[in-house]
Every structure is written in structure tokens, then in C-alpha cells.
């Protein structure tokens, strides 16, 4: 259900969202969106406090070696807002945030993406 909510929000914001498999093990990233020629990566984690689940679900994002923004969305607030450069945000914060703040930038700068490799 959370994944469906995130998918609908990404469609609203970016017009499209697709799943992508990465790495040798073909691990899936829940959603990849394109904006202004760059990519944004999103992963939904239901139980972010379960270390095994968290690490397994974040591994595909670690596999992506470009500098494009990566975000994990969870229903619960985690102890940190960043793990290994991957932004952690609650579902509520994700749905109510200013799109420009989504990748950690001040609102006046607009949304930032990176070029796809």
C-alpha cells in the first residue's frame, strides 16, 4: 500500500516512475524518475528499524554509482536522516514536503537532478 501511495505521488510530481534492476544480482530499485535529463532514485522500506530488512532494501541504492539523489521512504521516522549518502524520509514528510527540498536543497534553488550515465 505504501508503495502505491509513493508511486502515485511520483507520477503526480514527475509524470512517470519505473522500477529498475541494478547490479550483477539484478536487485530492484522501487522507482526511478527522470527530471530535466537527470534521475532520482526512490526505495520504500516498511520496517526501517529491522537491520536485515533495511540493509537488504538499501543495497540496490548502494549499487548505483552515479551521484544522482537517492531517497528511502518509510512510514516510521528513523534515527538519522541520511545513511551512506542516501536520504531517509518518512512517508508523511515525503508527501507534504516542498518538491525543491526533496533532495536536500534550499527552496530557492529548485530541484536538482544529475545526468544519467
VENLIN-V165796 format. One record per run of one state. SS is the DSSP state (2 for helix, 1 for strand, 0 for the rest). FROM is the first residue (numbers start at 1). LEN is the number of residues. If there is no record, write none. Layout:
BEGIN
SS/FROM/LEN  SS/FROM/LEN
END
This chain:
BEGIN
0/1/1  2/2/13  0/15/3  1/18/5  0/23/4  1/27/9  0/36/2  1/38/7  0/45/6  2/51/13  0/64/6  1/70/5  0/75/7  1/82/2  0/84/2  1/86/5  2/91/6  0/97/2  2/99/3  0/102/5  2/107/3  0/110/4  1/114/2  0/116/2
END
